[in-house]
Amino acid sequence: MEVVRRESKNKEEALEKILEELNVNFDEIFSSVKESQGSFGKTKYLVSVVTKYDVKVFIEDYLNKFLEKLGIKAEIGFKNVNGDLNVYIYSLDDDEASFLIGKQGKFLKSLQHVLRKTLKTQTGFGIKINLDIAGYRRHKEDMLKKEIRGIVKDVQKTKIDAKLDPMNSYDRRIVHMIVQEYEGVITQSEGDEPNRYVVIKYKG
């Protein structure tokens, strides 16, 4: 997986040169910009770029080798959503899917964590990926959306704020997006990781 890096006083210019060199558009890459102070206090930027194609090839190869060691045959799929890369392992039988997901999704979360760490080691910067196995996360997401819509209606009716249980950043973002669809309510994230949570507030 090739990571192209350029240092420049102008980050936009550096990024343009990399895109031209790789012959890709901005929506076809993952990028990172690090700022530092050069001589005489002048700001310099280190721009790092990897193509989404290379990342997908790496992930597919990584997961296929992992599954092969477990004696599991499955298909790997991808979808870009809001700048994140969603990765799917599907076409599994029920026993294999249950094994990979683990109790309350713990194995799935661990595998996603390892995959993110591996990508960071390979590229030098964080790439936001969300791993799903046999539609488990999508089903949980649908249930969460349904639950939040019910809570929002309760807040609108009772005018009493609702404090939700701690959630990861992905689930909190879903809550914020759902609440934006309704009038008279707003959201606010509070607390520190890993116990950060969302409060749905009545605005009137």
Protein Blocks (a to p, Z undefined) as FASTA:
>chain_A
ZZdddddfblklmmmmmmmmnopafklcccdddddddehhiacdddddddfklmmmmmmm
mmmmmmmmnopacddddddeehiacdddehiafklmmmmnogghlmmmmmmmmmmmmmmm
mnopacdddddeehlmmmmmmmmmmmmmmmmmmmmmnopacddddddfklmmmmmmmmmm
pghiacddedjdfkbccddddeZZ
